[in-house]
Amino acid sequence: MVKISMTYHLSEEIKKSIQESLVLRQKILLSLLPPKVELRMRWEADLQRIFWGLSIAETPISKPDMTKLLASPQKKRLNQFEKEIINYKKTLNFIKEEWLASPKIVTPNSLLDLYNLACRPVFGSSTASFKAKRKDMKQFLSYLQTGKEHPLIQAGISQIEIIKLSPFDNGSARVARLFTYLMLYKYGFDCRGLLVLEEYYRKDIVGLREAVRKVDEEKNLTAWLEYFTKGIFIQLQKAFEEIESPKFKTDLSASFWKLNSRQKLILSHLENPELKITNKDVQKMFTVAQITASRSLSKLASLGLILSHGKGRSVFYTRA
């Protein structure tokens, strides 16, 4: 079994990247953004995460096709690549809903949740492999959360540790990247959902592989954490530049962002965080057919305004 040391040196490069990232995070959080603009930026950030994340795995997708799939009510029959896109988006939604500023303790089951959402529908079960690595995962997660490491350091360590442990037969690296967001969101480093780390990895794939290789070679995490924290800074800088740019655009037409009266009323109904809504509820509220209710809910979910829970007939929605 591959094991790695969690030893690292807090180099000047790491310190600088963390400090600069903290400054950018504050600027992003304090930036004044009209709600509609922020909504579009978050949607575009999710799109970029999925596109670059699947590109790392050499998944043959085009951004226009991906945009069309995510913007439209889901088809009943999806091919493998379409499933990967939908599942990546569902996992990002899950992280936002379950882990943003969450006091919960991160456990191996937290990792398994991500695999089941993002990878299992495509790669199948990986129970035996996960069970074999569970003890090691529990040990490093427990150690990580009882220490005093900066949240960015915790996120970086968790990602490389999962990559090296490889707890699943397929998709371990994808889950490791998603787990990074879980850790960042848990400690409030979501940065309004605008951080896109996958782009940094894919555009510097040689640097990514070299940083991973050095962990084995040096038995030390310093080089990896220098690479990782630099990526945080670069991508936060890009997000802030987009906030400041008056030319921000998405690949979707302006009409996509408009809500009809029915959709606005659904959102108003869900303003109470204790409430939820189902397709049948929408049918009764507005005296519409099942397909019409489904389109309204799918549109709101695509925009990231509501979150879906459950499967099949048990699906219900809450406000995002």
Secondary structure, DSSP 8 states (H G I E B T S, - for coil): -----------HHHHHHHHHHHHHHHHHHH----HHHHHHHHHHHHHHHHHHHHHHTT----HHHHHHHHHS---SS--HHHHHHHHHHHHHHHHHHHHTT------HHHHHHHHHHHTHHHH---HHHHHHHHHHHHHHHHHHHHS---HHHHHHHHHHHHHHH--SSS-HHHHHHHHHHHHHHHTT--GGGT--HHHHHHHTHHHHHHHHHHHHHHT-SHHHHHHHHHHHHHHHHHHHHHHH-TT---SS-GGGG---HHHHHHHHHTTSTT--B-HHHHHHHHT--HHHHHHHHHHHHHTTSEEEESSGGG-EEEE-
